[in-house]
Amino acid sequence: MSVDSDGKLEMKKSKKTNRPFVLASVMLAMFMGAIEATIVSTAMPAIVGDLGGFSRYSWVFSSYLLMNAVTVLIYGKLSDLFGRRMIITIGISIFLIGSILCGFAGSMSELIFYRFIQGLGAGAVLPIATTIVGDIYSKEERAKIQGYLSSVWGISAISGPAIGGILVEFVSWRYVFWINIPLGILAIAGVWLFLHEKVEKKKPDIDYIGALLLTVSISTAMYILIEGGVTISWNSLASILLITTAVMAFLAFVFYERKQAEPMMPFELWKSKSIFIANIVSLTTGVMLIGISSFLPAFVQGVMERSATVAGFTLTAMSIGWPIAATTAGRLLLKIGYYKTSLIGGVSLIIGSIFFITLDGSDSPLWAAFGSFFVGVGMGLTSTSFIVSIQSTVDWKVRGIATATNMFMRNLGNTIGAAFLGGILNSGIQRYIANHSDKDVEIDTINVLLTESERNKLPNEMLTLLQDSLTYSLHWVYIAVLVFAVISLIFIMNLPRKDSV
């Protein structure tokens, strides 16, 4: 395999890559990750109702996202060294092992640990799948193909919440994890049969110290964001030590990376204004994405008292808006350029966020679905613009890490968002209950709202207290989401005003 001046791969005639079949395999791998997000979010109320531990609700997402965020850069670098095929296979395999274990979890603590394993593999799937497409298609073809990739979110949107809701209601939540197994096996088989690449052998130079520093920084920051003001007082010595550790580890990471010949995070790429803004907006939209997808099902089921299927529908709307917008973005990029396409996406993010801050328990789930749809449109337009822009800016040798860096920033946003917004949720519930009740009610009491049979046993006074506390705290969560939407638009407005791809 060699690379031409446009960045398109020229395959050896003896082993020619079958692009349509590789694309299908890549889409299948991405579908596995996409359906995981929609199904788990839909199933979480049932999982908490079974295993308990509402106060650790955020950790189910944060544990997965932490490993995903940290490993995505490592996998991106490894794929540049050893080829895309081998690394994506390793990632999918680890992901499947984690999925199997999650289905057997007997407690919330076990589930959180198994989600770490699942996230360890997930870090390879999306960035390398996207990089493979950047490798085998030309610059002109990528805008259209990225639209195809984004259609995966639409398919998962229709099938994921529906399947998840059916499994939760009629079988068991455990099957939402096991459904990944056949998908992952088929994706691996397709990549090995139809993708052929010749990788230049060179001695690997893996930045383990950089990975360790980043892990320490993110994990400590995540812990204090979730537990701060809940189990750890903000002005306590423990809180100060955790914050100091997170900041110092991050500063050490930045300093160390700048001195490395083969850094985990190539800050040289950030000198490009378009790449810098794309990465920052991916961070802020990542916070938004997790804030909506993680907590909306709990509101729909616990406050609106609707089924898991209906809760899944409100998220489905986001995943329908995303691929529609992404497919449209492929054409818009060629007609009006990156700037205007991204700008439309930024405005859509704000419109969707406004729907959420006005959400009330008496509203129809359709109101939440409209908000999800507009956020999905914003995500589809911005993410497609950013990926095509980045892959057109760099050559093959750094395309893997450049793509992974952008994915890392979104994953980092997810991780920070799950922790930060989860902290807002927990402290909001705690504060509301303390101000409106003399009874000693713990956050985990919210568990009963998520199971219909248990909810029906509650006295009206307690039911109202718990539902109002959840509504109050989620209102502040979505105010934070709107703030991040505004920040995203401000950065987008500073993108270079290119006319076309």
Secondary structure, 3 states (H helix, E strand, C coil): CEECCCCCEECCHHHCCCHHHHHHHHHHHHHHHHHHHHHHHHHHHHHHHHHCCHHHHHHHHHHHHHHHHHHHHHHHHHHHHHCHHHHHHHHHHHHHHHHHHHHCCCCHHHHHHHHHHHHHHHHHHHHHHHHHHHHHCCHHHHHHHHHHHHHHHHHHHHHHHHHHHHHHHHCCCCHHHHCHHHHHHHHHHHHHHHCCCCCCCCCCCCCHHHHHHHHHHHHHHHHHHHHECCCECCCCHHHHHHHHHHHHHHHHHHHHHHHCCCCCCCHHHHHCHHHHHHHHHHHHHHHHHHHHHHHHHHHHHHCCCCCHHHHHHHHHHHHHHHHHHHHHHHHHHHHHHHHHHHHHHHHHHHHHHHHHHCCCCCCCHHHHHHHHHHHHHHHHHHHHHHHHHHHHHCCHHHHHHHHHHHHHHHHHHHHHHHHHHHHHHHHHHHHHHHHHCCCCCCHHHHHHHHCHHHHCCCCHHHHHHHHHHHHHHHHHHHHHHHHHHHHHHHHHCCCCCCCCC
